Amino acid sequence: ADVIALAKKYLVANYTRYPVCLVRGDGSWVWDAEGNRYLDFFPGWGCGILGHCPPRVVQAVREQVGELIHVPNTWYTEPQARLAKELSDRTGWGGVCFFCNSGTEANEAAIKLARLHGKPNGRYKVVTFTN
């Protein structure tokens, strides 16, 4: 109740929140501050599809945080270069990767690439729809 009251006072109410304060997760299960267990069907906008706290992921994160926590795309790192190569090889497209921070940035890049590669062929307009 204290956490919920604090959040209501200091967080923008852009989402309808459930009156539950989650404190722990394991696999597909989460627990609240009162010890109640819930089956979590939400994949965390794609970042939690392996469940909560899978041991291999936890270990990999611990190791990475011990070396580097965040590196912007203005620097090179071996894991990022290796991931780009694997994505190119495994898709069979032989292409290059653009790693970005959000869906907005990804859409912006897709629009710019469509315009860049479409304009020489006379196809450079982007059409969008609502509803």
Secondary structure, DSSP 4 states (H G I P E B T S, - for coil): -HHHHHHHHHS---S---S--EEEEEBTEEEETT--EEE----TTTTTTT-B--HHHHHHHHHHHHH-S---TTS--HHHHHHHHHHHHHHT--------SSHHHHHHHHHHHHHHHHGGGT---------
